[in-house]
């Protein structure tokens, strides 16, 4: 079946950043991401995420993948909002899914998430080890392969108006890379409309070339762009859009601006702010240029070097 594959891609949305210390877990430095399959139409249906030795699916994580304990699970079957007061980390549990983020509601036409895995190299042990240990990723790469899916008679995988189907929630202190293979029913037709697409995970980062932290490798903006400027609201050049102070602040003068150095010819004792207008008489009483040590008619770098060589010396009477 001919299909414009460019209309199908993965989207990563940030649900929470630097979650912090919770009653039942320390999630300082952890962010929660949701991975979606974006579809071409609202009636497209995501049936399964799968992988094997010929069509590998791999989700790599540079850090740890958080798994809540004792609640939680590989699928959203372990998400229990009623107990979040006592186990708040449960809402940040990492899980795989097709279209739902809590246990399936039969009255809403939803169905449970099913799992297939190799008995030799079960992928769930890597994703969710026992005892609440951190996961490290998803590898559907062996000859048997693996999958998570929802049956087509349930409504889970239908994209809807936003043309997105949730396939995973990942809480991690690292970054996510890789690819996932998806089985999709075009316009919900699971008889004649089945397609299989290899979808790479987007690289998150700042995509604004004018930003201080522009990432040329990023293909999805994650809202992290920073701009440099003056952050002091009392400065003349305060930049309300800046996120990083670059030391350029120019402070306003409250009072009279003028020369504030007493040795200057135009010293103004009433001035409150130095404005860089000071002038100096460089000639001595004999009419010579007192600071022209090398007698070349100007005060230059060689004269400065000589001055620095005697700086701090005691003057003789």
Secondary structure, 3 states (H helix, E strand, C coil): CCCCHHHCEEEEEEEECCCEECCCCEECCCEEEEEEEECCCCCCEEEEEEECCCCCEEEEEEEEECCCCCCCCCEHHHCCHHHCCCCHHHHHCCEECCCCCCCCCHHHCCCCCEEECCCCCCHHHHHCCHHHCCEEEEEECCCCCEEEECCCCCCCCECCCCCEEEEEEEEECCCEEEEEEEEEEHHHCCCCCEEEEEEECCCEEECCCCCCCECCCCCEECCCCCCEEECCCCECCECCCCCEECCCCCECCCCCEECCCCCCCCCCCCCCEECCCCCCCCECCCCCECCCCCCCCCCCHHHHHHHHHHCCCCCCC
